[in-house]
Amino acid sequence: MLQSIGGVVFLFWAYNVLNFIIKGDFMNSLMDMKVGDVAFVANINLDGAIYQRLGDLGITPGTKIECVQKSPLGDPVAYMVRGAVIALRSETAAGVLVTPEVSP
């Protein structure tokens, strides 16, 4: 199991490197997403209880996430994660780095 997780992490890293070389895109935070954007979680730069809570909600590296709605004042923002809509404050969303989904 651990070996397969390492392979997924490597593939995710390789994808990010190639994306950066080809398109200049790398990682943005959830805050940079617009309504309708789809991305994959690359890294979570948060500590303690917030990190644990995001994991409990299913926000882990490799998870597909979609920005579905922004409040009128911009905070919080609703995201679709594993079939559930989750609202995150901007300070939490800033710590979640994502890579954009590439259209075929």
C-alpha positions as CSV (number, residue, x, y, z in Angstrom):
1,M,0.0,0.0,0.0
2,L,2.7,2.5,1.0
3,Q,4.6,1.8,-2.3
4,S,1.5,2.5,-4.4
5,I,1.0,5.8,-2.5
6,G,4.6,6.7,-3.2
7,G,4.0,6.1,-6.9
8,V,0.9,8.3,-6.9
9,V,2.9,11.1,-5.2
10,F,5.7,10.7,-7.8
11,L,3.2,10.9,-10.7
12,F,1.6,14.0,-9.2
13,W,5.0,15.6,-8.8
14,A,6.0,14.7,-12.4
15,Y,2.7,16.1,-13.7
16,N,3.3,19.4,-11.9
17,V,6.9,19.6,-13.3
18,L,5.8,19.0,-16.9
19,N,2.8,21.4,-16.5
20,F,5.2,24.1,-15.3
21,I,7.7,23.5,-18.2
22,I,5.0,23.3,-20.9
23,K,2.5,25.9,-19.8
24,G,4.1,27.8,-17.0
25,D,1.3,26.6,-14.7
26,F,2.3,25.2,-11.4
27,M,0.4,25.3,-8.1
28,N,-2.1,27.9,-7.0
29,S,-4.1,28.0,-3.9
30,L,-7.9,27.3,-3.7
31,M,-8.3,31.1,-3.3
32,D,-7.1,31.5,-7.0
33,M,-9.9,29.3,-8.4
34,K,-12.9,30.8,-10.2
35,V,-16.4,29.4,-10.1
36,G,-16.4,26.3,-12.4
37,D,-12.7,25.6,-12.2
38,V,-11.6,22.1,-11.4
39,A,-8.2,21.2,-9.9
40,F,-6.4,18.5,-7.9
41,V,-5.0,19.1,-4.4
42,A,-1.3,19.1,-4.6
43,N,-0.2,20.0,-1.1
44,I,-1.7,21.3,2.2
45,N,0.4,23.9,4.0
46,L,-1.6,24.0,7.2
47,D,-0.9,22.7,10.7
48,G,-2.7,21.1,13.6
49,A,-6.4,21.0,13.9
50,I,-7.1,22.6,10.5
51,Y,-4.9,20.1,8.7
52,Q,-6.7,17.2,10.5
53,R,-10.1,18.7,9.8
54,L,-9.4,19.0,6.0
55,G,-8.3,15.4,6.0
56,D,-11.5,14.4,7.8
57,L,-13.5,16.3,5.1
58,G,-11.6,14.3,2.4
59,I,-9.3,17.1,1.2
60,T,-6.0,15.2,0.7
61,P,-3.3,15.3,-1.9
62,G,-4.7,14.0,-5.2
63,T,-8.3,14.8,-4.5
64,K,-10.3,16.4,-7.3
65,I,-11.9,19.7,-6.2
66,E,-14.3,22.1,-7.9
67,C,-15.1,25.7,-7.0
68,V,-18.9,25.8,-7.1
69,Q,-19.9,29.1,-5.5
70,K,-18.4,32.3,-4.0
71,S,-20.3,34.4,-1.5
72,P,-21.0,38.0,-2.5
73,L,-18.2,39.3,-0.3
74,G,-15.8,36.5,-1.5
75,D,-15.5,34.7,1.8
76,P,-16.3,31.8,2.4
77,V,-16.2,29.9,-0.9
78,A,-18.0,26.6,-1.6
79,Y,-16.1,23.7,-3.1
80,M,-17.3,20.3,-4.3
81,V,-15.1,17.6,-2.8
82,R,-15.9,13.9,-3.2
83,G,-19.5,14.6,-3.9
84,A,-20.0,17.0,-0.9
85,V,-20.1,20.8,-0.9
86,I,-17.7,22.2,1.6
87,A,-17.3,25.9,2.5
88,L,-13.9,27.2,3.4
89,R,-12.7,30.5,4.7
90,S,-10.0,32.3,2.7
91,E,-7.3,31.8,5.3
92,T,-7.8,28.1,5.1
93,A,-8.2,28.0,1.3
94,A,-4.9,29.9,1.0
95,G,-3.1,26.9,2.6
96,V,-4.4,24.3,0.1
97,L,-2.3,24.2,-3.1
98,V,-3.8,22.8,-6.2
99,T,-2.9,22.1,-9.8
100,P,-5.4,22.8,-12.5
101,E,-7.2,20.0,-14.3
102,V,-5.9,19.7,-17.9
103,S,-8.5,19.3,-20.6
104,P,-7.8,16.7,-23.2
